[in-house]
Amino acid sequence: RYDERIGDEEPPLHLTALRTEFRAVEHHMRGNVAAAREASREAIALYQRVPDPVREHVVTGRLGVLLCLDGEAAEGLPMVEAAAAFLAEHGDPEQRASGFDRLAVAHAELGQWTDALDALDRAAKATTDADDPYLEARIALRRARCLIELERGEDAAPAAARARDLYRELGLADHHAAAALSYAQAMTDPELAVSAYDEALEVATAQSVLPARTGRARALLAAGRAGEAIEDFVEAVALCVERDIADGSAYLRWELAGAYRQVGRMVEAAEAAEEAVAELDRLGHQADADRCRHLLAGLYVSIGEDEQALQLLDRLAENLDGPDNLPGRAQVLEEAGDLLYRRDRDLLAAERFAAAAEAYRLAGLPVDELRAQRRHAAALHWSGQPEAALRTVDRAEEHLAALPAETAAEPALVWERAMLADTAARILTAVDRPEEALERIRDVPDRLRSIQAFSEALQVDLLIGEVLLRLDRPGEAEPVLRAALGSIPDRAELARRAAWLLAQALSGLGRQAEADALRTEYDLATDGDGDGDGEEYDG
């Protein structure tokens, strides 16, 4: 219409510059960034000829932002900075505020959130003299988003609330929805966040409904209301599917699986995780697919699908074959060994534990390596290979001896070393080598108590007492077992075992009355012949 009104007349230079400026804005709104940049440069040159330095710097600031958004910050950011500085000196309040607003956009694009906030604070100050509610709302919303990025939710909330209220009054539905969403995202208290997301959903537009629904689901999870979160996650997944947002669908299914797991709906959790893994694999996100696969393996265990769990754990071990993934590879190998061990598949468990120990060694994790070696030895023992088990213990102790003294003195390693000795003693006892067993564990309870592992120390005290009884040394066993019994909470199952062993020691010392009284007190079975051979502990 402008061109029609001017016709063939030569327009004033100022109007030509203004028309060129508007054409640049028009191109930008239509997404034609290259044309917007070209028109902006033309407008700047025209304003220089007018001259109109204020309009020149307004357009310079816009062009600088376009360059920053286009990855050319080296040229663009100085332009925005210079424009903002000039307008701060020579522009009216609205121009000053807009100049700082553009500077904030440029800094935000570069991830310079502190600088962006500084610019927005100056923009907000300028709006107090501008009497422009549209500008005030825009800057308040941008400031809220910046504060959210800086994890300053308490400061972001008032800014977002101001933007929300202004946009509501102005009747701008899309902006109102965006501000309501930012207000919810600013909430640090999960329950308050849920309420804020409720409001955001009430005014949500097609653009904001997905982040509002997802945000409410996560807020409900954080508030301990996983059961309610499930519906929101399901809705969010459906929106992603409807809009063909493959990444969003995959990751939200993963979160949905976690929510199902929290409320004990394991079958549905497994189904959601299966779908998430398949989508993540299809998208080529192997690292995330493997993390979700790990979740799925645990879900399979919970619903009794052990073979499927093992297949997943084995695949994870194969996928995590790089040097950077050694801790993760070791972890899944150990988990596979644990699953097999608990299902009495001891030989296969031993293989996994051995592989886990080697991966932990290569990763430089001595505590984890020692734990896996100990479990390897136990699995070999129960698979009927006690000598191989003892050789594993010996290798583990050799590795321990090679560690620096300060490392070996760490509580976690002291504990693992003690438990390794306990495992060796149990293997030696089982193969009728009690003298060697006793030698392995004589000082273990003291070592455990030195790191305040009192429960484990009591367990080893009982093992020492049992080994002494096997060696027919009840006189030495009696004080050990009596002290242990006195340290165990009354009527605990461990106390019944201690009482049973102590009764054996007393019978062996010819103190049958004391032994019978102890059996009666702890409801322990006996054949009543008085020689101690008919005792039976069923715990």
Summary of the structure (lengths in Angstrom):
residues: 539
radius of gyration: 36.4
end to end distance: 95.9
largest distance: 128.5
contacts: 1839
relative contact order: 0.03
helix: 80%
strand: 0%
